[in-house]
């Protein structure tokens, strides 16, 4: 049997990061998949960290958890949502992970005593990992996103890997550049020079872009396309305009209209069918039709960055809310609420949360801002406001209930108060030795685990089945010593681990919607398949809401 041909499309960034390189990579994968091709994607992060689990979410964005327990970059989540495929550990690498593999191999005499050098051995390890992802997913096309921009020193080895692979497989490797074209307010003209410099920098690494995706606030006109073609050594049709979109889920359709799918199939000489983008078109129509707003508050602490407010630390949460709202015909209006502000000014909580149709408290770590989150949870519980707590959010809902309903005034998590007389949240048994030895990276309860949902519960009605699998990332858990007491007071453990030892879902009897999950349901929500918990939350919030329009 002939071996399947593997094609690779590298996506690099120019001028600046954060302009949608990951969405572009995922969208290209989506339009290639729409042609009947098998597609997977790889993200390369240029950090010495072995994974994203030890990175500050304000600096790096959310940590996305894969089914097999890898702590990855948020773009892996975009790949899953756009491709409808599970990404795994094989789909993610960092500089640290690559170097660690090379060093471990050298220590095991894997190089046969040869001198191990940065070049070519590090780029070869990158190539091996990219090929391994393609083989694991049996992909016709593997999208490879190189994080950051081409001008960054830490990206040189990844660009070298792309150059070496293209030299090895000249007909099977394409290089794409996503670059920003600014329009200075004082000039009122789109400027191409930054992109020209980005291409020149890419050329200095031995690479020539086969196509350029030009990001800007407005479409790129023909004169600029011709100018970029002349100065960047590409054809005008290889210059793809990508203006700002109302939704990231509009991007696959836009790139298809720009002819990018046909262009890439032609350049790679792939045998592909006609594109079937009906599902994407239906999604776009569903998003556009939504008019009535649903006002959801997200009580968080990883959003402040100097004088700016960022939401990348909760990207999957925000997307999951959108998926659910669009599915029920509502327009999501997200209000990012600073937990530290609520903590500092508890009397302002009613006014700050007034007018919301629902509250979500997402995951996190540490003591900063948690009392503010607890104030918000108490407000939601007492005012019958729909509430969804995720991971740490579930744990804090447990603490709030223990303090104000069970009367355990000093109830807490041992993560924050090791000496609390009522540790309703405590460290998991298997985590104790790891914490003592300082083993923090990649040692939490990570990845997909089974959960059994009790009958005649809200959770069971939402999922529609007894057994589910969800993704976890935590060290602390609901203390089973207190479970019966909570159950008797109305906060029941409706979802348990198969052996019954771990509480995975809580819900409050007699409340319109008050639920928490120890797992991260946002990681498996898709634009065409909203997650049941988010869908139930949004539906209940919509039932008592009024239009904001």
Secondary structure by P-SEA (a helix, b strand, c coil): cccbbbbbbbbbbcccccccaaaaaaaaaaaaaaacbbbbbbbbbccccccccccccccccbbbbccccccccaaaaaaaaaacccccccccccaaaaaaaaaaaaaaccccccccccaaaaaaaaaaaaaaaaaaacccbbbbbbccccccccaaaaaaaaaaaaaaccccbbbbbbbbbbbccccccccaaaaaaaaaaaaaaccccccccccccccccaaaaaaaaaaaccccccbbbbcccccccaaaaaaaaaaaaaaaaaaaccccccccaaaaaaaaaaaaaccbbbbbbbbccccccccccccccaaaaaaaaaaaaaaabbbbbbbbbcaaaaaacccccccccccccbbbbbbbbcccaaaaaaaaaaaaaaaccbbbbccaaaaaaaaaaaacccccccccccccccccccccccccccaaaaaaaccccccccccbbbbbbbcccaaaaaaccccccccccccccccccaaaaaaaacccccccccccccccbbbbcccccccccccccccccccccccaaaaaaaaaaaacccccc
